Amino acid sequence: MREARWLQISDVDAMDFRVEVAPEREAVRVSPVGEIDVATVDGVRERLDELRATGVRRVVLDLGGVTFIDSTGLRLVLEQLAASATDGCQLSIVPGPRRVQRVFEVAGLDSRLPLVGRAIDQDGARCL
């Protein structure tokens, strides 16, 4: 008889999450899709670290497909900003939907972000 394995909430979150990586003309765009939280943040970190390790000089972190971000996601962004200051890999951030950007505002980090472009919220309205 097989032992039952219970599906945990974090398993569901991680199954609905993906990180798309697309080379562009002068940069590589990293686009997380879904929730960035304790269950998924390592997937984003791994992609960003892999790009840095291969010598990519410009990374665009596109938060447009992010539906939720918690403190681990905030920490990841701060870590990536610090790394870009030391290794010379330029990091730019495309803002996420209002509810995602609001987390950065509440934490007092919105003015520290190297934002580029504008995100489109789920209702089609432009953010920022």
C-alpha positions as CSV (number, residue, x, y, z in Angstrom):
1,M,0.0,0.0,0.0
2,R,1.4,3.4,-1.0
3,E,1.6,6.2,1.5
4,A,-0.6,9.2,0.7
5,R,1.1,12.5,0.0
6,W,-0.9,15.5,0.8
7,L,-0.7,18.4,-1.6
8,Q,0.4,21.5,0.3
9,I,-0.6,25.0,-0.5
10,S,3.0,25.9,-1.3
11,D,3.0,23.0,-3.9
12,V,0.0,24.5,-5.7
13,D,1.6,28.0,-5.7
14,A,4.8,26.6,-7.1
15,M,3.0,24.6,-9.8
16,D,1.2,27.8,-11.1
17,F,4.5,29.7,-11.1
18,R,7.1,30.0,-13.9
19,V,10.0,32.2,-14.9
20,E,10.3,33.2,-18.5
21,V,13.8,34.2,-19.8
22,A,14.0,36.0,-23.2
23,P,17.1,37.5,-24.7
24,E,16.5,40.9,-26.2
25,R,18.6,43.2,-28.3
26,E,20.7,44.7,-25.5
27,A,19.5,42.8,-22.4
28,V,17.9,39.6,-21.1
29,R,14.4,39.9,-19.8
30,V,13.4,37.8,-16.8
31,S,9.7,37.6,-16.3
32,P,8.3,35.8,-13.3
33,V,4.6,34.8,-13.8
34,G,2.5,34.1,-10.8
35,E,3.2,34.7,-7.1
36,I,6.7,35.5,-5.8
37,D,6.8,34.1,-2.3
38,V,8.8,31.8,-0.1
39,A,7.8,28.8,-2.3
40,T,8.9,30.4,-5.6
41,V,11.6,33.0,-4.9
42,D,14.5,30.6,-5.4
43,G,13.4,29.9,-9.0
44,V,13.7,33.6,-9.8
45,R,17.0,33.9,-7.9
46,E,18.5,30.9,-9.8
47,R,17.6,32.4,-13.2
48,L,19.1,35.8,-12.2
49,D,22.2,34.3,-10.7
50,E,22.7,32.1,-13.8
51,L,22.6,35.1,-16.1
52,R,25.1,37.0,-13.9
53,A,27.4,34.0,-13.9
54,T,27.4,33.8,-17.7
55,G,28.4,37.4,-18.0
56,V,25.2,39.1,-19.0
57,R,25.7,42.9,-18.6
58,R,22.0,44.0,-18.6
59,V,19.0,42.3,-17.0
60,V,15.4,43.5,-17.1
61,L,13.3,42.1,-14.3
62,D,9.7,42.3,-15.6
63,L,7.2,42.2,-12.8
64,G,4.2,42.6,-15.1
65,G,3.1,39.0,-14.7
66,V,3.5,38.9,-11.0
67,T,0.2,38.6,-9.1
68,F,1.6,38.7,-5.5
69,I,5.0,39.4,-3.9
70,D,5.9,38.9,-0.2
71,S,8.9,39.9,1.8
72,T,11.1,37.2,0.3
73,G,10.5,38.8,-3.1
74,L,11.3,42.2,-1.8
75,R,14.5,40.8,-0.4
76,L,15.4,39.2,-3.7
77,V,15.0,42.6,-5.5
78,L,17.2,44.3,-2.9
79,E,19.8,41.5,-3.2
80,Q,19.9,41.9,-7.0
81,L,20.2,45.7,-6.7
82,A,23.2,45.2,-4.4
83,A,24.8,42.6,-6.7
84,S,24.4,44.9,-9.7
85,A,26.2,47.7,-7.8
86,T,29.2,45.4,-7.2
87,D,29.4,43.3,-10.4
88,G,28.4,45.9,-13.0
89,C,25.4,44.0,-14.4
90,Q,22.8,46.7,-14.9
91,L,19.4,45.7,-13.4
92,S,16.2,47.5,-14.6
93,I,12.7,46.7,-13.3
94,V,9.5,46.8,-15.2
95,P,6.8,47.6,-12.6
96,G,4.2,45.1,-11.7
97,P,0.5,45.6,-11.3
98,R,-0.7,48.1,-8.7
99,R,-1.0,45.5,-5.9
100,V,2.6,44.4,-6.5
101,Q,4.0,48.0,-6.7
102,R,2.0,48.9,-3.5
103,V,4.1,46.4,-1.6
104,F,7.3,48.3,-2.6
105,E,5.7,51.6,-1.7
106,V,4.6,50.4,1.8
107,A,8.1,49.1,2.4
108,G,9.5,52.5,1.3
109,L,11.5,51.0,-1.5
110,D,9.7,52.4,-4.6
111,S,12.1,55.3,-4.9
112,R,15.1,53.0,-4.8
113,L,14.0,50.9,-7.8
114,P,15.5,51.4,-11.3
115,L,12.1,51.4,-13.0
116,V,11.7,51.3,-16.7
117,G,8.6,51.3,-18.8
118,R,5.1,50.9,-17.4
119,A,3.1,47.9,-16.4
120,I,-0.4,47.2,-17.5
121,D,-2.7,46.1,-14.7
122,Q,-5.1,43.2,-15.1
123,D,-7.9,45.6,-15.9
124,G,-5.9,47.1,-18.7
125,A,-5.1,50.3,-16.9
126,R,-1.6,51.6,-17.0
127,C,0.3,51.7,-13.7
128,L,2.7,54.4,-12.5
